[in-house]
Amino acid sequence: MPRAVAVILLGQIFTLVSGHGPAKSWKTLGTPGWKTLRRFLRQRGGVWSSALESGPSEGQSRGSTCVARRAIPSGELLFEIPIDVALWRGTATVGRSSWQHFSALTQTEELILFLAMLMKSNRQLGDSPLATYAALLTQEPPPSSVLWDLEELGWLSGTEAGTMTEHFLRRLARIHAAAPLLVEYSDLKVAFAQYYARHLKLPLGAEQAEPIMLPGIDSCRHREGSAKAVFLPERRVVQLRSSTPLKPGDELFVDAGVEDTTDLLLKGDERVDLKGFALRAGELLAVPLEENGNHQQKRLLLQQLAWPREVRLRSDEVEDLQSLRLASMPDEEFTAWSVGALVGGAPLAVSRAFRTELRASKWLFTMCGAREEAARWTPDGLEQAVSNQASRARIASRYRQTLAEVYQKCRSRAGQKLEKLQSWAMKQHSWVFDYIREAVQNTQKQSAVPPEAWQAQVAHVTQLVAAPMKLSLPTLQDKSQIYEVETIVALVNSKVQDFIPYFEQLLQASSSNFHLDRVTRLALAMARLKGVACGADLTDFQWINQLRGKKDVLGTFKYLLPEMEKLHKEFQRQP
């Protein structure tokens, strides 16, 4: 579509939505879209404090930022956004029939697809009230790494950002396959860049927090420890209040959760080029939850304690080591004494948990050594591009330097801990000394881990930041079964995610004489048991996820369905 025609079309949409006369150009309204968006929100019952004004961003990650016009005391209401004008699951509905048949899309992927359609001003969207918001987003595309050229992405090769960007591009290709005639692949990349840089996660009536983009609030850049958006369910609005006093000219930041240096690069934030800030942001490493005799209990503990599934490496310390210690704890030390000490915040006595300390330190020493080596490698063409003052090359180079320094310091601290353990072992029984000495020697010999080993850990990180594992819709010969199977898939993905492996096997084992309505009953019973009304713990049934083969899966199903329905009835009878 020619640019002139697109501008005219966006103006017509704004005229229909806001009820104004002929739409003015964005430039005549001051900062692009700022005044228009403020007026748009106020007309729909929102609040955008006059104490804030737009200010130029220090880099290219935002065309404007939120700056205090006057002194703002702590606790003052700055934004109040009705969720009916925000972009989330409840509003991303117009045009859904165009891709609804492709039910394998996750909630986040549907949101990105809808945003791409909105920004393109597709006619199937009709008079969407979000068209004004989309018009603003077209003015300020963030320079996310998903928008880099292939040669530029080569500068990130071997790093977490390179792996994550590749992962995101694969997901975007899958989204495009769901609606290839509605948006271009390039449109999806721009929409994803906006989503990743601007979205928050809030509990909007669901059991878990879900993504939402809030016009106005998303104009503020992210920083940990800043003001947090709060959802008020009784009024269906999201509020943002100042968390600290602001002086005139101070920038307002919003806390969107933990961000490391890789997140900053993926968002296109210029702070990744500031060495001091990047070192403070550090880097995240997913804890290694190996498949062993107690890995299910460890996962359950991490969930119940709300401990992070990763450790954070900074230049001066390693944070959230309790999660790594719990994940590294061997069977012989996985006792109430050791776990209780971790939960209570007390240090583990080395004499009772030396294997745990040894494993945790070995993992940090090995993993950080491998990643440091990968970060210090210089891809072809990077040095030449840096000398030519290419901005993205400078960012990639600084990013690799920051990673190498963070990993080097972490590896050094882990090595010192191993040396202390070895010194302590000299005063213990001979078998303890031999055990630790052999482990330390093997660790030092294997300090350079093959690339595929740490690539597997990076792949695990992508599972954490991406949507949870989903039950896919199987290929069906009988079209009459589609509705029933889609119901099962929706129930399992939304309520019973812990049992996705079993339901995958169950659907694969289904045949013409197998009634899908009984599978639906099972999914519904388990969903109700795990719901708020019952709150049942189904951990004892986790073993069914290990079942394989039609005989075992269907044989178990025969007694599993009546058992779950019986349990549900018993919970209902409880006062």
N, C-alpha and C positions, 0 to 999 in steps of 0.2 A: 504494500500500500504506500503510495507517495506520502512524504512527510506532511505536505500541506493538507492533504485529505485527512490524515490522522488527527492533526490539530483541530480541524473543523469538527470532526466527529466527536472528539473529547469535549469540545465546547458545547456541542449539542446535548451530550449526556449530562453535563453539569447543569445546563439550563433546565432539563427535564427533572433532575433530582432535586435541585435546590429551590426551584420556583423563581429564580432571578430572571432578569431580562437577558439580553445578549451577553455572553460570557466575556469578561475582560481577559486579556492575555496575562500570563503568569508574571511577566516582567513588570507590568504596570501596577502590580500589587506589592511591590517591594521585594523582599526575599522570596524566591520562587515558591509559590504555593503556601507560604507560612500564614499569611493573613486569610487567605481563602479557606484553608483547613481549619483555622481557629473559628471563623465565622460558621463554617459547616458544622462543627461540633456543637457550638453554642446553640444553634438552631434546633438541635436534636436533644437538648437537655444536658449537654455536657458542660464541663468547666475547664477552662484554660486560663490560668491566672495571668492577669496583666502585669504581674511582677516579673514575668519572664519575657525575654526577647531573643531573637535569633542572633547568633554570633558566628563568625567565620571559623571553620574547622582548621586546626593546625596542619592537617594533611589532607589526603584524598578519600578517607573513609566516610566522610560525611560532607555534604555541601553546606550544612549549617548545624549549629549545636544550640543547646538551651543555656542561656546566660541570665543571671540575676540582674534585673533592671534597677532594683533597690535592695535595701537590706531585707532579708527574709529570715524570720525566726524559725527555730526548730519546731516541727509539727504543723506548719501552715499548709493548707490544702493547695496544691499546685495543679493537679489534674483530676478530673472525674469523667471517666469515659464509659458511656452505656455500652454494654457488650453487643447490643443490636447494631452498632455502627463499627464494631471491631471486626477483624478478620479471624474467624475461628470456625470450628466444626459447625456451630449453629447458624452461621451466615454464609458459609461456602456451599450453598445448595443450588443456586441458579445454574442451569445447564448441566447438572449432574447426570441427567439421563443420557447424555452423550457418551459417558464413560462408565456408567453404573454397572454395565455387564462385566467390566473388568474388575471383579471384586478382590483381586489379589493386591490392589493398591492399599497401602497403609493410610492411616489418618493423616500423617504428615505429608505423604506423597499426594493425597487428594488436595490438601491445602495449597501445596506448591503449584499443582496443575491449575487449580481455580485462580490463583494469583496471576499465573501466566496468561490465562484467558482474560482476566480483568485488565491487566496492563496492556494487552493487545486490543482491548475494547471490542471483543468479539460480539457480534450482534445477537448471538444466542443468550447473552446475559441479560438482555432487556434493560430496564431502568433500575439497575442495581445502585443502591445508595453508596456503595463502596467505589463507584467510578471516580469520584473526586479524589479519593485517597490514592487510587491507582495512577491517576494522572500526575500526582505529586511524585510518586515513586519513579516514574519514567524520567524525571528531571535529575535524580540523584542516584545513579547506579554505583554501588560500592565496588571497588576493584578487588573482588574476591579472587582467590586462586583458581576457581572453576572457570573464570573468564580469561585466564592466561592462555597464550598460544602454546602449541606443543613444544616448541624450542624452549620457551620460558619454563614450562613444567619440568623439562629435563634438568633444570638447575636445582630442583627439589628432590631429585632422584636419591633413593636410599634413606630419606627422612620420613618422619611421621606425617608431615604435611603432604608430601608427595603421595604416600600410600592412601591417606584420607581423601585427597582430591580425586585420585583414581577411583576410589570407592564411591564417592558422590557422583562422579560422571557416569558410572555404571547404573546407579539408581536413577539418574535423570534419563538415561536411555530407556530404562524400563518404564518410566512414567510416559515418555513420548510414545512408546509402543501402545499404550492404552488409548491414546487419542491422537494419532498421527495427522489427522486432517484438521484438528482444531488449533494447534500451535506448532511453531517451529521448535526444533531442538535448541536453537540459540535463545528463543524466548524463555524456555524453561531454565536455562542457565542463568539468565538475568533475574528471573523470579526467585530462583534458589538463592542467589547472592543476596537479594533483599531480605528473604526470609531468614537466612542464617545470621545476618547482621542485626536484625531488628526484633526477632520474636522473643517472647518470654514464655515461661511455663507456669500456669496457675491452675489450682483445683477449681474447675468450673461446674461443680455438681457431680463430677465423676469421682471414682475411687482414687484415681491417680491424676497428677497434674497433666495438663494437655497444652499444646502450643497455641498461642494467640498473638496476633499483631495488633497493637493499640495505637491508632493514629494520635499523634501528639506525644505520648509517652515514649514512643519508639524514636522520636527525634533526639532524645537524650542518649549520649553514649554510655556504654556499660563500664562499670568498675565495681569490684567486690567491696562490700562493706558500706555501700552507698544506700540511698533511699530504695525501699522495696515496694513494689506495687501490691495492693491488697484487694482481693475480690470480696464484695459485700453481696452475698446471695439474696438477702431480703429485698435489696433495691436493684439488683442486677447491674451493678456498676463496678468499675475498677478505679480505685483511688490511689493517688501518689502524693505523699506528704514529705516535706523536707525532713531529713533525718538529723541534720546539723544546721546551725546558723550559716547563712550565706551572705557575703558582702557584695555590694554592687560590682558587677564584672566577673564574679565567680561562676564557674560552669557547674551545672546540675548534672550529676551522674545517676544512673539507675543500676541497682544490683540485679544481674541476670544469672547469678550462679558462678561457679568456679570457671575461670578462664586461664588457660596456660598460653605459652608462646605460640603453640600450634594453632589454637583457636584464634588468636589475634591475626595470624597470617591468613587463615581460611576466611576470615571476615574482611580482610583488606584493611585492617586497622594500622595506621601509620606508627603506632607505638611499638610495633615489632622491630622497628628500625632504631629504637632508643635502647641502647645496651643496658643501661641501669634498670629501666622499667622491665625489659624482657627477662633479666635475671631474677627480678623480684617475682615476676609471674611464674617462672619456673616451668616445669614440664610434668605431665602426668604419666604414670606407668600403671597399667592394669595389674592387679594382684593375680598370681598364678593359682587358680583353683583347680588342682589336678583331680582327675577321676580316681578316687581311692575309696577306702572303706568308710570314711566319714565326711566326704565332700558335700553330701546332701545336708548334713547337720550344720556344716560351716556356712553354706549358702543361706540356710534358714536363720542362723544367728546374725549374719551380716544384714539380712533383711529386717529382722526384729529390732536390732540395735541401731538401724539406720546408719551404719558405718559406710563410708565411701568404698567403692570397689577398686580404688586405685590409690597409690601413694603419690605424693607430690614432692618433686625434687626441686629445691631452691638452691641458690648459691651457697647458703650458710647452714641448711638443715634439710632433713627429710621429714615430711609431715605424714600423719596418719599411718604410722608404723604398726599400730595395733591391728589394722586390717591385714597387713602383710604377715605379721606374727601368727594371727589366727589361721590364715591360709597355709602357712608353712608348717604348722604344728603337726608332728607325726602322731601316729596312733598311740604310741606308748606314752606320750606326754599330753594327749588330748583328754584331760581330766577336769573335774569340777574345780580343783585347786588352781590349775593354770588358767582356765577360761575365766574363772571368777576374778583372778588377779588382773587379767586384761580388762574385763568389764569395769572393775572398780578403779582402774587407772593406776594400780600399784605396779611397780616394776617386777618383772618375772625374776625370781631367784635363779641365777645361772645354774646352780647345782641341781635344780629340779627341772629346768627347761633348757639345757644347753644345746640340745639338738634343734630346738626351735630357733634359737639365736643363730646357730650355725647355718641352718638352711636359709633363713632370711638374709643374712649377710652374704652368703654365697650367691644367692639369686641377684642381689643388688650389684655385687662385684662383677658378676658375669654379664648381666644384662647391660649395665651402664658401660662396661668396657666395649661390648660389641657396638652399641649405638654411638659411642664416642668415635670409634673407628670409622663408622659409616658417615657421621657428620663431618669429619675432617677431610673426607675425600672431596676433591674439587672436580665437578663435572666439566666436560669439554665446553669451552666457550664462555664459561662464567667469568673468569678473570678478564677476558677481553671485553665482555659486556660491561663489567664494573668500571673498567678504565674508560669506556665510552660514555660513562655517566648515565647508564640505563637505570631507571628508578627501580624496576622490578628485580634487576640483577643485584642492585645494592641491597634490597630487602632480603633476597634469597641468601646472599653472602652473609649478611648480619645474622640471619636466622640460623644458618649452619654454625657460625661461630658461637652463638649463644648456646645452642644445643651441646656443642663440644665442651664448652666450659662447664655447663651444668652437670653433664655426665662425668666429666673428669673429676670434679669435686666429690660427687656422690661415690664414684668408684674408690677414690682415695679414702673417704671415711669408712666405707665398707671394708677396705683392706686393713685399716687400722683396727677395726673391730675384730677381724679374724686373727690378727696378731695378738690382741689382748686375750681372746679365747684360747689361743695356743699357749700363751704364758700361764693362764689359769690352769690349763690341763696338766702342766708340769707338776702341779702339787696334788693331782688327783690319782686315782687308781690307774694302773698301766693301760687297761683296756680303754679308759676314757681318753688318755693321751694319744694312744694309737689311732683311735677313732677320729679325733679332731685333726691330728697331724696329717693323716691320709686324705681327709676331706680338703684341708687347706692346700696341700700339695697338688691335688687334682684340679682344684679351682685355679691355681696359679698357672698350671699348664694349659688350661682351657680358657684363659682369659679372653682370647679372641674367638667368640662364638660365630659359627657360620651364619651368613646373612639370613638364611631361611629360618633360623631359630628365633631371632628377634622380629622377623617379619610376621611370624605366627603370633607374637605378642601384640604387634601393631594391629593385626587382623582382629584380635580380641577387643582392642580398644574401639574399632569401628562398630563392633556389635553393641558396645555400651552407648555410644553417641547416636547411633542409628535407632530406628524404631525396633521394639522388641521382636523376637522371632514370631513369625506369623504362620498360621495354618493356611496352606495354599488350596485353591479350588481345583480339585482333580478334573481331568477330562472325562466327560460323560457321554455315552452313546445315546442314552435315553434322555431326551430333552425335558421330559416331564419331571425328572428328578432334580433339575437345577435349583428350583426354589427351595426344596427340602435341604439340599446340600449347602446352599448359601446360608440358610438359617443356622445350620450346625457350625459352619465356618465362622459366622459372625459371633455366635455364642462363645465358642472356644477362644477366639482371638480377644474378645473383650472381657471375659470373666474367668476362664479356666486355662490361662496360658501355661501354667505349670504342667499341664497334661497334653500339650500339643503333640509330642512324639507318639503317644498312644493313639490319639484320634487320627493322626496321619496313617498309622498302620490299620486302624479300624476302617477307614474309608477305602483304603486300597484293597482290603479283604472283602469288601461288600460285593455282592453278586445280584443277579436278577431275582433270586428268591430270598434276599436279605432285606428286611424292612428298615428303611431309613428313618421312619418315624420313631422307632425304638432308640436309635442313636440320638435323635433329637431329644427324647425323654431323658437319656443319660446326661447329655450336655446341660439340659435345663436343671436337672436335679443337682448336679455338681455345682452349677453356677449359683443356685439358691443356697446351697450349703456354705459356699464361700462368701456369700453376700453379707451385708450389714446385719440383716435380721437374724442369721444363724451364727456367722462367724466361726464356722467349723474349721478345724485343722485337718487337712487331708494328707498330711505328710506321710502317714503310714501307707498310703496307696501309691507312693511314688514308684514303687517297683514295677507297676504296669507299664511305665515308659520304656522298660528294657525288653518288653515282649516283641518278638519278631515272628513272622509267619502266620498264615491264615488260621491254622489249627489252634495255636496258642492264643491268638488275639480273640477269635470268636469264642473259643472255649471259656476264656476269662469273662467275656462280655455277658455270657448267659447268667452268671451269678452276680456280676458287678452292677448291672442295672437294678435288680430288686434290692440289692444291698444299699445302694445310694438312695433309692426312693424310700426305703425303710428308715435310713438315718435322717432323711429330711422330715419325715413324719414325727420321729422322736424329738427332733429339735423344735418342731412346731408345738409340741405338747408341753415343752418346758416353760415355766412361768417367766 
